């Protein structure tokens, strides 16, 4: 294999692996002065009441 092809394959694998970790917003709710965001990987993030949840984490 040529060097350019090997480098391209490594870059492609890095790109695919980095995008595989993003999960999407499933639900959001408020409790008192806090807002909570739940993502598809099960992660729950607490943000300030006036902020909005990002669509991915």
C-alpha positions as CSV (number, residue, x, y, z in Angstrom):
1,X,0.0,0.0,0.0
2,X,1.2,3.5,-0.7
3,X,1.8,5.9,2.1
4,X,-1.0,8.2,1.1
5,X,-3.6,5.3,1.2
6,X,-2.3,4.3,4.7
7,X,-2.6,7.8,6.0
8,X,-6.1,8.2,4.5
9,X,-7.3,5.0,6.2
10,X,-5.9,6.0,9.5
11,X,-7.6,9.4,9.2
12,X,-10.9,7.8,8.2
13,X,-10.8,5.4,11.2
14,X,-10.1,8.3,13.6
15,X,-13.0,10.3,12.1
16,X,-15.4,7.4,12.4
17,X,-14.4,6.6,16.0
18,X,-14.7,10.2,17.1
19,X,-18.2,10.5,15.7
20,X,-19.4,7.3,17.3
21,X,-19.3,8.7,20.8
22,X,-21.9,11.5,20.2
23,X,-25.3,10.7,21.5
24,X,-28.5,12.6,20.9
25,X,-30.8,14.5,23.3
26,X,-33.7,12.2,24.5
27,X,-35.4,14.4,27.1
28,X,-35.1,17.5,29.2
29,X,-36.8,18.7,32.4
30,X,-36.5,21.3,35.1
31,X,-36.4,20.9,38.9
32,X,-36.2,24.1,40.9
33,X,-33.6,26.4,39.3
34,X,-31.9,23.6,37.4
35,X,-32.5,22.1,34.0
36,X,-31.5,18.5,33.2
37,X,-30.7,17.0,29.8
38,X,-30.8,13.2,29.2
39,X,-28.9,11.8,26.2
40,X,-29.3,8.5,24.4
41,X,-26.2,7.0,26.1
42,X,-27.9,7.4,29.5
43,X,-25.9,10.5,30.5
44,X,-27.8,13.1,32.5
45,X,-26.3,16.6,32.5
46,X,-27.4,19.4,34.8
47,X,-27.3,23.0,33.4
48,X,-28.5,26.3,34.6
49,X,-32.2,27.1,34.3
50,X,-31.8,29.7,31.6
51,X,-29.6,27.6,29.4
52,X,-30.7,25.2,26.7
53,X,-29.7,21.6,26.2
54,X,-27.4,20.9,23.3
55,X,-28.8,18.4,20.7
56,X,-25.7,16.1,21.2
57,X,-23.4,15.7,24.1
